Structure formats: structure tokens, C-alpha cells
Amino acid sequence: MDILVTTPKSEHETAKEEAEAVTSDPNSFWFRTIRGRPNVRVGDRVYYVDEGMIRGYGIVFDIEVGDMWDEAHERWWKGTHLKQREWVWLKKPVPFCGFQGFRYVDKVLGLKEKLGITC
């Protein structure tokens, strides 16, 4: 299932730098760590709320559960890691208030229509 996550305001610039690094290195990727085991599969989308707008999504290419070392930030992350390297910008950003955790896109009333998801 597609999910929606928020980029915290304090991480906005870091997220931008990471995105630039991934676009310049085809072997690189970014990830979002979720507590627990969300119902997400390879090929699903992770939509990002950034500064009050859903601007685009990453496509999950791998899922890793457990501890993962993050070289860029020199820290361990624990949980379910949704790895992405392909980014798709929305043609029209969708206003959405930030939140903690994640939301299933299907469960947010009217969101699929706003994102232009037809299936």
C-alpha cells in the first residue's frame, strides 16, 4: 500500500541534500524508517509532505527490517526501512498538514483523488 510521511521542518535542508546526492549517484538511495511492519511492498509509493505540501513520492525498491547503519548521519536506525532511489514530482502539489508517523494513502478520505491515483 502507498503511504504518506512527513519531512520534519528541521530536516528539510538535509532531505534536499540527500536527494541531490542520490540523483548524482545511481547506486545511492534514501530511505524512510517506520516503526513496526507497515503493509508496504516493493513498488509501492512513499509520498512526502514537505513544508505543508505533498510534492512527490519515492518508489520502494527494497525493504529491510532491523538495524541499519546510516553512513551519511553516522547513526543506527531501527525499524522497517523503505529504500527508494526513484523520485517522481507531482504535477500539482497537494496541501497537507504535517503529522508524526505514517498514513496509508487509501485511508485518508479524498487523498487518492487529489493525488490523481485512479486504481
VENGI-V731395 format. One record per residue. SS is DSSP state (A for helix, B for strand, O for the rest). Layout:
ss
SS
SS
//
This chain:
ss
O
O
B
B
B
B
O
O
A
A
A
A
A
A
A
A
A
A
A
A
A
A
A
A
O
O
O
O
O
B
B
B
B
B
O
O
O
O
O
O
O
O
O
O
B
B
B
B
B
B
O
O
B
B
B
B
B
B
B
B
B
B
B
B
B
B
B
B
B
B
O
O
O
O
B
B
B
B
B
B
B
B
B
B
B
B
B
B
B
B
B
B
B
B
B
O
O
O
O
O
O
B
B
B
A
A
A
O
O
O
A
A
A
A
A
O
O
O
O
//
